[in-house]
Structure formats: C-alpha cells, structure tokens
Amino acid sequence: MSDLLSSGSAAARKQDSYDANDIEVLEGLEPVRRRPGMYIGGTDEAALHHLVAEVLDNGMDEAVAGFANRIDIELGADNQVTIRDNGRGIPVDNHPKFPGKSALEVILTTLHSGGKFSDKVYQTSGGLHGVGISVVNALSEELTVEVAREKQLYVQHFSRGVAQGKLKKAGAVNRRGTTVIFKPDTEIFGTKLHFKPSTLYKMARSKAYLFRGVQIRWACDPSLIKSDDHTPTEATLHFPGGLADYLSSALEGRETVTEQIFSGVADLPDDKGKVEWAVAWPCDGQGFCHSYCNTIPTPQGGTHEAGLRAALLRGLRAHGELLNNRRATNISGDEAFGDATALISLFIRDPQFQGQTKDKLATIEATRLVDNVIKDHFDHWLSADPLSGKALLDHLVLKAEERLRLSQAKEMARKTATRKLRLPGKLADCSSNSAENTELFLVEGDSAGGSAKQARNRETQAILPLRGKILNVASASVDKLRGNQEIGDLALALGCGLGSSFDVSKLRYERVIIMTDADVDGAHIASLLMTFFYREMPGLINNGKLFLAQPPLYRITQGNNTVYARDDAHKEELLETTFKGRGKIDISRFKGLGEMMPAQLRETTMDPRSRNLLRVIITEPDSPDRLEEIKETEGLVEKLMGRKAELRFQFIQENAKFVQDVDV
C-alpha cells in the first residue's frame, strides 16, 4: 500500500512539473503541419480546394497588377494540380537576410514572407500575410516550382515544406512567369479526399469574370469527369464584360424586373482602388450576393456588401421621393438588396479580413467608399430609364408592403393565440363555443347592425357593424392598412390571420357573410370587402367560407300578399307575373337594412330556411381554364381596385356604352 502511495505521489509530482524543457519551439513550416486549420480552415474538402485558391490568387495578383494576362490551371489524374502564369516570375536571386538561399526558397519555406507587405510591388493584392504559397508547400506531399525569368528557366523541388535541393537552372526558355505543380499530402488530408473538377472549374471561371484583362485556360484529365458532370475537359475563360457577363450567365432563363442589369466599374476617390458591380432583381425574388475583395471570395460578405446595400437603399428611396412616391420609404434593405442578385468586386490596398481564410471583409472604410461611388451611378441609372426605374420601385414597394403585412399578421396571430380573445367592442358574438354552423354577418353601420342584432339567432349568428366604406386594400399603403380600425377589428373577430399567416382551422366561424344594402352604395361596400378577402385572406374564398347576403330592395304588397324583390329587374318580373291585374299594388323601396324591421330582415336575409346566399368563388375547381380564369380575375381586381386610376378610366370608356338609365 505504501509503495502505491509513493508511486502515485511521484506521478503527481511529474505531472505538476512545468519548466523550460516543456516549451516547444516550432520552426519553419512545422506550425502549419501541426495546426493546418489555423491557416486553411481545416482538413476537409473545402480546405483542400483552398490550396488551389492560394496559388491561383498569386497569378491573379500578377494579372491585376498588369504583369500577366494568362493563367493556366490543369488537374491531373493523380490529384496533382499545375498552375502557370505569364507574370514576372518569383525572384530567384539570393535573399540578403538569408545567405545562400534564393528569394524563391525563402518565400516557399518561411511564413510571413513575400512582396505584398507594401505597395511597392502590388498596389492591391489578395495575399496579405505572406503565408499562402508557403502553407501550400507545407501541406503538399510534393511541390515543384518553375520560374522563367530573363529567358532562363529555374526549378526547385520541395516535399512537405522542405527543400529537396537547391534552386537549379534548367536551360533557356522563350517565356516568363511562374509554374507551381503540387500534390496534397495524404498524411494531412487522408487518401479519400480528391480535387473535384467542377469546383476547380467554377473557381477558375469566377476569377476570369473578376478581372476582364485575364484569360484563364482550364484543362482536366478526362478520366476525372463523371458521366453526370458537365464540366469541360478543356476551356478558355475570358469575359470582357466582367461581372455583367457573370450575372447574365447566372440569370439565364429567369425573368427580371428591369431589362438591363445595373452594372459598372468606378475608381475610388483619392486613388484608393476601384469597385465593380452588377445587380439585377429577378421576378421570382430568389436573390443572392457574391462578393470579392482583390479577387478573393468573401462568402460571409463584409463591409463592401454593406456599402452596396446602403447605396441601393438610398438610391431607391431618393428615386421614390423624386417621383413623389411616399410609399418608397417603406422599402428596407431586405427588398433593395435581399431580393436582388448582386455581384461586387472591390480592389483596395491593405484590406482587413476576418481570419486567414478571408471569408469576410472587415475594412471599415470600404462601406463609405462603396456606398458613395455606387450611389451616384445608381441615381443616374434609375433616371436614365424612367420606365424601368418606376417598374423597379413599384415592384419593391409591393415587396415591402407584403413584408409589413406579414409582420402585422404575425402580431395579430400572437394577440389571438388563445380562445380568450380581445374581441372588437362592436362585435355581437354568438354564444356557441364551436365554429360549426356559426356565421359572422358583416354589416354597414350601427343602424343596420341594430336591426341585424335583433333579427339574428343569438346561438349561431354574430354581427360585426363596420363604419362606412372599408379601406380599399388594393390601392392603400401598408401604413394605412395597419392603422385601419375596421380591418383590425375584422381580423381580430375572424382570428385566422392575414396573408401567408392565414390558417382556416383557426377561423372562428363556419361562414362569413357580407350583408350590405341592396343599392349601389351597398354593392360598392361589398366590392371593397371582397377585395380585402381576395388580397389578404384568399384562403377564405378558396375554402368556400365567404358569402354574399341577398337583402331585398323592394317590398311589394297587395292586400294580405307581400313579396320582396331583390332589384329593379326582379320587381318588374313580379309585377308582370305575381301581381299582374290584381288590383292596387303598394311598392316601397328600402333605403337600407336599418330601415327594415328585424322580423323582415330575419325572414328575407338571415334565416337559413328562407334566405338566399351567393357563395364567392374565384373559379370553379374543375374548370378546364382554371389557371387562365385566376389570372383574369387578378387582372380585373387590379384594374378596378388597384392604384392606377388610368386603368379604371380605360375600363369606364370601354364599358360606358352598356350603361342604361334606371329610375332611382
């Protein structure tokens, strides 16, 4: 027992010891091999392809700097990648701080070495920390660098970050540039990970779009292309139109709000770089944003994306103010930018990224620079094509109002989450606790409401008086819609939500019945209510829950015989048939539902045993032309109830010839 205690104490003392012998000093590229995730984000497929990006970016930096116009990328069958540019070539003379070592070997074997720490060699570049090519070298089983400078070829071989000999001359050549040939180390990435031709091809293609002056030649061993992969084995990628070409290709086959893409290239003030952009708004609302800084993809966005977003939003609101469209203030960044397809490429000196993998741009100044430059161009673009500018503004205003409607619907759903509802004060609810066989009558004004309340069946029929003519939701702004008391009361009474939040299972009544006066004003109110349900609660109509009551306009009496007529045509029909030739006839016209005795209203309009109801439908479910009829209905609602008064004026002109004089 004492031996065990003695042994345990010794182990504890050994574990507790901590001195200079425990401090490791990792030299050269050993830190990269120990912790690759710190430099390329991990050892997965994305990290593997990041190796190619690091080398390709060096060639792109030469092209952007104006020293190269061609880059070759080739994927071999043995997972080997070759990248060649016709730039200046990595320097091969001896480095002054490392006697006996060439600058090329220093760059390949030393972290934080390179020509991108100042603007003497590159005004803008993707490389910042001098670790890119050295990290690739550290994580490669084999890597060979060929440099052609001053008509002489130089070659050096490396393995896992260690030079396998000195830099050697390999003869005369009639070209210039750098070639890097490498094969990822299976000790780091395993034996199952391989480069995907489609991923590398897309990478090369995006680089060609990002810099108009470069031609990228792609080649891949045919054995690597799968039968369902459309990646070409050879291709020459060159796009003089830059990002505009990129976006046109990405949007092929999709309809956009404006015919022209908003695109351009502009220098930043004070010679701080340049920015290129391309933006379009697809009608389907499926947007995306791809951003780049110094040709480096920034999948998490950053300050340059924020600048583009601000420029678009400010430009649209300013254009709305110019057109006196007050509803443009409802547009937010979600509509201006979130629904757009956007590409932005920024070139600046000394960009700041989050992390070595450069997923997000963090240069604060970029937001202001991009915002100011693109805003001016956007203003001119909107003004140069007034029709497209107005179409875009109207499209985004509708999007904004739909967002606000959804927000209102969610708020309404939260308020009506339980059966203990805060019901409108004027609602005379029915006593039934179940929606089965219940009805909600929507009536105009307190007078009609008073008659209806006395005429109803209290157990199954509820009455909601509405004050005057309800808001026309087809032409009203979202602010007016949200602030309208009648609409709020109606939504609370029904309890089923608005817009996409509509849930028919939460409807508090089995039927919703519009009961208005039988005159022109009543028809107008009924039209406004139907427009509301069509736009905000189409599910109510689709589920057959919306009805129109048929109150009489006339009462015809002859002796003890009383009959009610729906309208003038029905009155004339009754006079020619039922009452023809039978003596004195008394005809009275109802001024409104409030003028009817409760017993008369019950008998003619509310009692299920004697009334007639019209079900409101958009089209018959089994109609062979259902889709065409739905489209026609939408067009008619927009024409008669929408914001464009000129469409209603046109309708009146076309249909005025059908109007006949009637006695009122």
Beta strands, then each sheet from edge to edge (+ up, - down):
strand 1: 70-75
strand 2: 81-85
strand 3: 94-95
strand 4: 98-102
strand 5: 140-149
strand 6: 152-159
strand 7: 162-163
strand 8: 168-172
strand 9: 177-184
strand 10: 215-220
strand 11: 234-237
strand 12: 262-267
strand 13: 273-280
strand 14: 288-293
strand 15: 296-297
strand 16: 341-348
strand 17: 439-444
strand 18: 461-466
strand 19: 511-515
strand 20: 546-549
strand 21: 554-558
strand 22: 561-565
strand 23: 586-589
strand 24: 613-615
sheet 1: 7+ 6- 5+ 9- 2+ 1- 10- 11+
sheet 2: 3+ 4-
sheet 3: 7+ 6- 8+
sheet 4: 12+ 13- 16+ 14+ 15-
sheet 5: 18+ 17+ 19+ 20+ 24-
sheet 6: 22+ 21- 23+
end
